[in-house]
Amino acid sequence: MSRKYKFKNPTAAYFVSFATVYWIDVFTRQEYFNILLESIDYCRKEKGMELYAYCFMPNHIHLIFRDSNENPMNLLRDFKKHTSKKILKAIQENPTESRKEWLLWMFERAGKQKGNISKYQFWQHNNKPIELWSTAVIKQKIEYIHSNPVVSGFVCDPIDWKYSSAKNFADDHTVLKIDDIGFLE
């Protein structure tokens, strides 16, 4: 991670975005989305993640979260490490994955470009954490997250994107539970 982008305040809520290497559209199958959902759920239950907003796009993720254990950098690092291993394994073992060889070749290619990667690199290293210091900034970031699928042309209304907390804000918690941020109305 660049020196420019750091989690400076361990108690703060943060907006983060991170993408697959080469912006590859990996999240096109339910089983890959399920890995993200299960991993977020685990982090909420076991690792102290407070999740306030999210959006999973085909090649990147947006989160607004806070770490109650006051180590957001490690929490995000562990999440990315775990999901990359699980998704790579799911790709390797998926007999219906038509892009399997190409995907694995691209992830291996990305891994070879970094000296600290043993074989595959799935996620880009940067997270660009932005500390959320005011209600106005939090609202702006939530709006940005929820409008992402609309701006990308996938849906006309943010609540129609299955993998977005826009559904939660519309009182639909069927896909993934989030934490109450408390002061937004």
GUGU-219715 format. One line per field, with one value per residue: residue in three letters; chain; x, z, y of N, C-alpha, C, CB in turn; residue number from 1. Coordinates in steps of 0.1 Angstrom, whole numbers. Glycine has a CB too. Layout:
residu = c(ala/...) $
chaine = c(A/...) $
n_c1 = c(X/...) $
n_c3 = c(Z/...) $
n_c2 = c(Y/...) $
ca_c1 = c(X/...) $
ca_c3 = c(Z/...) $
ca_c2 = c(Y/...) $
c_c1 = c(X/...) $
c_c3 = c(Z/...) $
c_c2 = c(Y/...) $
cb_c1 = c(X/...) $
cb_c3 = c(Z/...) $
cb_c2 = c(Y/...) $
num = c(NUM/...) $
% end
This chain:
residu = c(met/ser/arg/lys/tyr/lys/phe/lys/asn/pro/thr/ala/ala/tyr/phe/val/ser/phe/ala/thr/val/tyr/trp/ile/asp/val/phe/thr/arg/gln/glu/tyr/phe/asn/ile/leu/leu/glu/ser/ile/asp/tyr/cys/arg/lys/glu/lys/gly/met/glu/leu/tyr/ala/tyr/cys/phe/met/pro/asn/his/ile/his/leu/ile/phe/arg/asp/ser/asn/glu/asn/pro/met/asn/leu/leu/arg/asp/phe/lys/lys/his/thr/ser/lys/lys/ile/leu/lys/ala/ile/gln/glu/asn/pro/thr/glu/ser/arg/lys/glu/trp/leu/leu/trp/met/phe/glu/arg/ala/gly/lys/gln/lys/gly/asn/ile/ser/lys/tyr/gln/phe/trp/gln/his/asn/asn/lys/pro/ile/glu/leu/trp/ser/thr/ala/val/ile/lys/gln/lys/ile/glu/tyr/ile/his/ser/asn/pro/val/val/ser/gly/phe/val/cys/asp/pro/ile/asp/trp/lys/tyr/ser/ser/ala/lys/asn/phe/ala/asp/asp/his/thr/val/leu/lys/ile/asp/asp/ile/gly/phe/leu/glu) $
chaine = c(A/A/A/A/A/A/A/A/A/A/A/A/A/A/A/A/A/A/A/A/A/A/A/A/A/A/A/A/A/A/A/A/A/A/A/A/A/A/A/A/A/A/A/A/A/A/A/A/A/A/A/A/A/A/A/A/A/A/A/A/A/A/A/A/A/A/A/A/A/A/A/A/A/A/A/A/A/A/A/A/A/A/A/A/A/A/A/A/A/A/A/A/A/A/A/A/A/A/A/A/A/A/A/A/A/A/A/A/A/A/A/A/A/A/A/A/A/A/A/A/A/A/A/A/A/A/A/A/A/A/A/A/A/A/A/A/A/A/A/A/A/A/A/A/A/A/A/A/A/A/A/A/A/A/A/A/A/A/A/A/A/A/A/A/A/A/A/A/A/A/A/A/A/A/A/A/A/A/A/A/A/A/A/A/A) $
n_c1 = c(8/5/24/9/-17/-32/-45/-50/-63/-72/-98/-117/-144/-142/-141/-135/-121/-115/-100/-100/-71/-60/-85/-103/-134/-145/-166/-191/-205/-227/-215/-190/-197/-210/-188/-177/-198/-201/-176/-176/-197/-185/-164/-178/-190/-169/-145/-147/-156/-175/-200/-212/-220/-220/-209/-208/-192/-187/-159/-148/-149/-167/-166/-179/-167/-159/-134/-139/-119/-99/-79/-80/-65/-52/-75/-87/-67/-66/-91/-90/-69/-80/-103/-92/-78/-99/-116/-99/-95/-121/-125/-106/-116/-141/-160/-176/-166/-159/-139/-117/-88/-78/-84/-68/-43/-40/-41/-18/1/-1/8/35/47/51/73/67/47/37/24/-2/-18/-47/-63/-58/-33/-37/-60/-70/-80/-103/-108/-138/-151/-173/-209/-218/-198/-199/-226/-222/-204/-218/-239/-224/-214/-239/-249/-232/-237/-258/-246/-228/-245/-259/-283/-313/-322/-308/-315/-321/-298/-285/-262/-257/-258/-278/-302/-305/-308/-333/-347/-344/-329/-320/-299/-273/-264/-261/-245/-261/-256/-264/-269/-279/-305) $
n_c3 = c(0/-7/7/8/13/42/72/95/119/142/153/137/113/79/44/18/-12/-34/-60/-84/-98/-128/-132/-137/-145/-123/-106/-116/-112/-91/-70/-65/-56/-33/-17/-10/5/26/38/46/64/83/92/104/125/139/138/145/127/118/96/75/50/17/-16/-41/-70/-104/-107/-86/-51/-28/5/36/67/101/124/153/169/165/145/116/92/93/95/70/53/61/52/25/18/26/10/-16/-17/-14/-36/-58/-55/-59/-85/-97/-92/-104/-127/-147/-153/-178/-184/-170/-175/-186/-166/-144/-156/-159/-132/-123/-139/-129/-103/-108/-113/-89/-62/-37/-40/-41/-61/-73/-78/-67/-58/-63/-47/-34/-13/-7/17/32/57/75/86/91/92/67/49/52/43/16/7/10/-8/-32/-32/-34/-58/-77/-92/-108/-123/-137/-154/-149/-135/-130/-107/-75/-55/-69/-74/-64/-47/-28/-2/-5/-7/20/32/23/39/34/43/33/18/29/61/77/98/120/113/128/129/105/85) $
n_c2 = c(-12/22/49/72/65/57/41/62/69/47/42/52/54/42/48/26/14/-12/-31/-59/-73/-58/-49/-70/-86/-105/-111/-124/-146/-164/-180/-168/-142/-152/-160/-135/-124/-143/-140/-113/-115/-132/-116/-96/-110/-122/-108/-82/-63/-35/-29/-5/3/-10/-21/-45/-48/-60/-60/-47/-35/-16/-3/9/10/1/-8/-25/-35/-18/-19/-14/-17/-42/-58/-54/-63/-90/-98/-94/-112/-137/-138/-137/-162/-180/-174/-178/-206/-214/-207/-224/-249/-249/-265/-254/-229/-209/-192/-200/-208/-185/-165/-175/-174/-146/-138/-150/-138/-112/-117/-124/-100/-88/-89/-99/-118/-151/-168/-162/-131/-116/-93/-58/-39/-15/4/28/42/64/85/89/117/134/139/148/140/112/107/115/96/73/77/78/51/37/47/36/12/22/43/28/16/-8/-10/8/19/23/4/-19/-33/-62/-67/-46/-22/-4/-17/-25/0/5/-10/-38/-66/-90/-100/-92/-84/-52/-28/-4/29/50/79/88/100) $
ca_c1 = c(0/12/25/-1/-30/-30/-55/-43/-71/-77/-111/-126/-150/-135/-145/-124/-124/-104/-104/-93/-60/-64/-100/-110/-147/-146/-179/-202/-212/-232/-206/-180/-204/-212/-175/-176/-209/-197/-164/-180/-204/-175/-156/-187/-193/-157/-133/-149/-160/-188/-202/-222/-225/-212/-214/-199/-194/-181/-145/-143/-158/-167/-171/-178/-166/-151/-130/-140/-107/-90/-68/-86/-55/-51/-88/-89/-56/-70/-103/-85/-61/-89/-112/-84/-75/-112/-121/-90/-98/-134/-123/-98/-125/-154/-160/-183/-159/-154/-127/-107/-74/-75/-84/-56/-31/-40/-37/-4/8/0/17/49/51/53/83/62/36/42/19/-13/-23/-61/-67/-48/-28/-42/-73/-73/-89/-107/-115/-151/-151/-185/-221/-219/-189/-205/-237/-217/-198/-229/-246/-215/-215/-252/-251/-222/-243/-266/-237/-222/-255/-264/-296/-319/-325/-298/-320/-322/-286/-285/-251/-255/-265/-290/-313/-306/-313/-347/-352/-343/-317/-320/-286/-262/-268/-252/-247/-267/-246/-270/-273/-284/-320) $
ca_c3 = c(0/-8/19/7/18/54/82/105/131/143/158/128/101/67/31/11/-25/-40/-73/-88/-107/-142/-132/-143/-140/-117/-99/-125/-108/-77/-60/-62/-47/-20/-9/-4/15/38/44/53/76/93/97/113/137/146/137/149/116/118/82/74/36/8/-29/-48/-84/-111/-106/-74/-39/-19/19/47/78/112/132/168/175/163/136/103/81/94/92/55/48/63/44/11/17/27/-2/-28/-17/-16/-49/-67/-54/-65/-100/-101/-90/-111/-140/-157/-155/-192/-184/-160/-178/-188/-153/-137/-163/-156/-118/-122/-145/-119/-92/-112/-113/-75/-56/-25/-43/-44/-73/-79/-72/-71/-55/-63/-33/-28/-7/-6/28/34/70/75/98/93/86/53/41/52/33/3/3/9/-21/-42/-32/-39/-72/-86/-103/-117/-131/-145/-163/-146/-130/-130/-93/-67/-47/-77/-74/-54/-38/-24/10/-9/-3/35/35/19/48/29/48/29/12/38/72/80/111/120/115/139/128/91/84) $
ca_c2 = c(0/35/57/82/60/50/42/69/69/33/41/59/47/45/44/20/8/-20/-38/-70/-69/-55/-47/-82/-89/-118/-113/-126/-158/-163/-186/-158/-133/-158/-159/-121/-123/-151/-134/-101/-119/-137/-104/-89/-118/-128/-100/-68/-53/-28/-26/5/4/-17/-24/-54/-47/-71/-60/-39/-34/-4/-5/18/1/5/-20/-23/-39/-7/-22/-16/-21/-57/-64/-54/-72/-104/-100/-95/-124/-148/-139/-141/-176/-188/-172/-185/-220/-217/-207/-236/-261/-247/-271/-246/-216/-208/-183/-205/-207/-171/-159/-180/-168/-132/-136/-154/-127/-101/-121/-124/-86/-84/-97/-105/-127/-165/-173/-154/-119/-114/-80/-48/-37/-2/4/42/45/78/86/97/126/142/133/152/131/98/107/116/83/63/80/74/37/32/50/30/3/30/50/18/11/-21/-9/22/23/16/-7/-30/-40/-72/-67/-32/-18/4/-26/-24/13/4/-20/-52/-71/-104/-104/-91/-75/-42/-22/9/40/57/93/92/100) $
c_c1 = c(9/13/14/-14/-28/-43/-49/-50/-77/-92/-122/-133/-143/-143/-133/-130/-112/-109/-95/-81/-65/-79/-107/-124/-148/-160/-190/-209/-216/-222/-195/-185/-206/-199/-174/-186/-205/-185/-167/-188/-195/-168/-165/-189/-181/-145/-135/-153/-174/-190/-214/-228/-215/-218/-204/-202/-186/-166/-139/-154/-156/-173/-170/-178/-158/-146/-130/-128/-95/-78/-74/-77/-54/-64/-90/-79/-61/-82/-99/-77/-70/-97/-104/-82/-88/-117/-112/-93/-111/-133/-116/-107/-138/-153/-167/-177/-153/-142/-116/-93/-70/-74/-71/-44/-29/-35/-23/5/10/9/32/55/55/63/78/50/42/37/9/-15/-37/-65/-55/-45/-34/-56/-79/-83/-91/-114/-127/-152/-163/-197/-222/-210/-194/-217/-232/-211/-208/-236/-237/-215/-227/-254/-242/-228/-252/-257/-230/-232/-261/-279/-300/-320/-315/-303/-322/-309/-285/-274/-247/-263/-276/-302/-315/-312/-328/-354/-353/-329/-315/-306/-275/-267/-257/-255/-253/-257/-251/-275/-278/-299/-323) $
c_c3 = c(0/5/20/14/30/63/94/119/133/148/148/119/89/55/24/-2/-29/-51/-75/-97/-121/-143/-139/-137/-136/-111/-108/-122/-93/-67/-56/-53/-33/-11/-3/7/27/45/51/65/87/99/107/126/145/146/141/139/118/103/81/60/28/-6/-36/-63/-91/-109/-94/-63/-33/-6/27/59/89/119/147/175/172/155/122/92/82/91/77/48/49/54/29/9/17/14/-14/-28/-20/-30/-60/-67/-61/-80/-105/-101/-97/-125/-151/-159/-169/-193/-175/-163/-180/-175/-145/-143/-159/-141/-116/-128/-136/-108/-96/-112/-100/-69/-43/-27/-47/-57/-80/-71/-77/-69/-58/-49/-27/-24/-7/5/30/48/69/87/100/87/71/44/41/43/19/-2/2/-5/-33/-43/-39/-54/-82/-96/-113/-128/-141/-156/-161/-141/-131/-117/-84/-59/-55/-79/-62/-43/-34/-11/7/-5/12/39/31/28/43/33/44/24/22/49/73/94/110/122/125/136/114/91/70) $
c_c2 = c(12/42/68/78/52/51/49/69/55/32/47/49/51/40/38/14/0/-29/-50/-65/-68/-52/-58/-84/-103/-121/-113/-139/-158/-169/-176/-147/-139/-158/-145/-120/-131/-145/-121/-105/-124/-126/-97/-97/-121/-118/-85/-58/-48/-24/-17/6/-4/-18/-33/-53/-58/-72/-52/-39/-21/-8/7/10/7/-8/-18/-27/-29/-10/-25/-20/-37/-64/-65/-63/-86/-108/-103/-108/-136/-149/-142/-156/-184/-186/-179/-200/-223/-216/-219/-248/-260/-253/-263/-232/-216/-200/-188/-203/-193/-163/-162/-174/-154/-130/-140/-144/-115/-104/-121/-110/-81/-94/-104/-115/-141/-170/-164/-141/-117/-99/-70/-44/-25/-3/18/45/60/78/94/104/134/135/136/143/117/97/107/103/72/65/76/58/32/36/43/21/11/37/40/12/-3/-21/6/28/16/4/-20/-38/-49/-70/-52/-30/-8/-4/-25/-10/14/-7/-34/-57/-86/-109/-103/-81/-64/-36/-8/20/50/71/97/91/104) $
cb_c1 = c(-10/6/39/-3/-38/-18/-60/-42/-82/-69/-112/-118/-166/-121/-151/-117/-128/-97/-102/-102/-48/-60/-103/-101/-158/-135/-181/-196/-202/-245/-200/-173/-217/-217/-163/-179/-222/-194/-153/-189/-214/-165/-151/-201/-199/-153/-127/-137/-159/-189/-204/-217/-225/-210/-216/-201/-188/-184/-139/-140/-154/-176/-163/-189/-160/-158/-115/-153/-103/-86/-61/-92/-41/-47/-100/-88/-43/-74/-113/-77/-51/-98/-119/-71/-70/-123/-122/-75/-99/-144/-114/-86/-127/-158/-165/-197/-149/-165/-131/-110/-72/-85/-96/-56/-32/-53/-47/-2/2/-14/13/51/41/40/95/58/27/39/13/-26/-14/-70/-71/-54/-13/-40/-74/-79/-84/-116/-105/-163/-139/-183/-233/-215/-175/-210/-246/-206/-188/-239/-248/-200/-213/-263/-250/-212/-252/-274/-226/-217/-250/-256/-298/-332/-339/-292/-333/-327/-273/-285/-239/-259/-256/-290/-311/-292/-305/-349/-366/-345/-317/-331/-283/-249/-270/-253/-233/-279/-243/-260/-262/-277/-327) $
cb_c3 = c(12/-19/20/-8/7/62/86/101/131/152/171/120/101/67/23/19/-36/-29/-85/-96/-107/-151/-139/-141/-152/-106/-88/-140/-111/-76/-66/-75/-53/-22/-19/-15/9/33/33/44/71/86/86/106/133/139/123/156/102/128/74/79/31/13/-38/-43/-89/-125/-118/-78/-29/-26/25/47/74/122/127/173/170/176/141/99/83/108/98/50/55/77/45/7/29/39/-4/-28/-3/-6/-53/-63/-39/-60/-104/-92/-76/-111/-139/-152/-144/-201/-181/-157/-191/-197/-145/-136/-178/-159/-109/-129/-158/-114/-88/-126/-120/-67/-52/-16/-54/-33/-71/-79/-75/-62/-41/-71/-33/-38/7/-20/41/23/81/73/96/87/94/51/48/67/36/2/14/20/-22/-39/-18/-30/-74/-77/-96/-109/-123/-137/-177/-135/-115/-138/-88/-57/-40/-91/-75/-59/-45/-35/20/-24/-7/41/28/4/53/13/63/19/0/31/85/69/119/130/102/148/132/81/94) $
cb_c2 = c(0/44/64/86/52/55/27/84/80/25/49/69/50/37/56/9/18/-29/-29/-80/-79/-66/-33/-95/-86/-120/-102/-126/-171/-171/-199/-152/-128/-173/-162/-111/-128/-166/-131/-92/-130/-147/-95/-87/-131/-140/-101/-63/-60/-17/-39/18/19/-32/-11/-69/-33/-71/-55/-25/-46/8/-17/30/-12/14/-24/-30/-52/-1/-35/-3/-15/-61/-56/-39/-70/-106/-88/-83/-125/-147/-126/-133/-181/-183/-157/-182/-224/-206/-194/-238/-263/-232/-285/-245/-213/-203/-169/-219/-215/-164/-163/-195/-170/-125/-145/-168/-123/-97/-135/-130/-77/-82/-90/-94/-121/-174/-187/-162/-106/-123/-78/-35/-36/9/-2/46/39/84/92/87/135/156/139/166/132/95/119/127/79/64/96/78/31/37/66/22/-8/40/57/6/11/-28/-14/22/21/26/-4/-26/-30/-86/-73/-22/-12/8/-40/-25/24/1/-16/-52/-70/-107/-94/-86/-83/-30/-21/9/46/58/102/83/108) $
num = c(1/2/3/4/5/6/7/8/9/10/11/12/13/14/15/16/17/18/19/20/21/22/23/24/25/26/27/28/29/30/31/32/33/34/35/36/37/38/39/40/41/42/43/44/45/46/47/48/49/50/51/52/53/54/55/56/57/58/59/60/61/62/63/64/65/66/67/68/69/70/71/72/73/74/75/76/77/78/79/80/81/82/83/84/85/86/87/88/89/90/91/92/93/94/95/96/97/98/99/100/101/102/103/104/105/106/107/108/109/110/111/112/113/114/115/116/117/118/119/120/121/122/123/124/125/126/127/128/129/130/131/132/133/134/135/136/137/138/139/140/141/142/143/144/145/146/147/148/149/150/151/152/153/154/155/156/157/158/159/160/161/162/163/164/165/166/167/168/169/170/171/172/173/174/175/176/177/178/179/180/181/182/183/184/185) $
% end
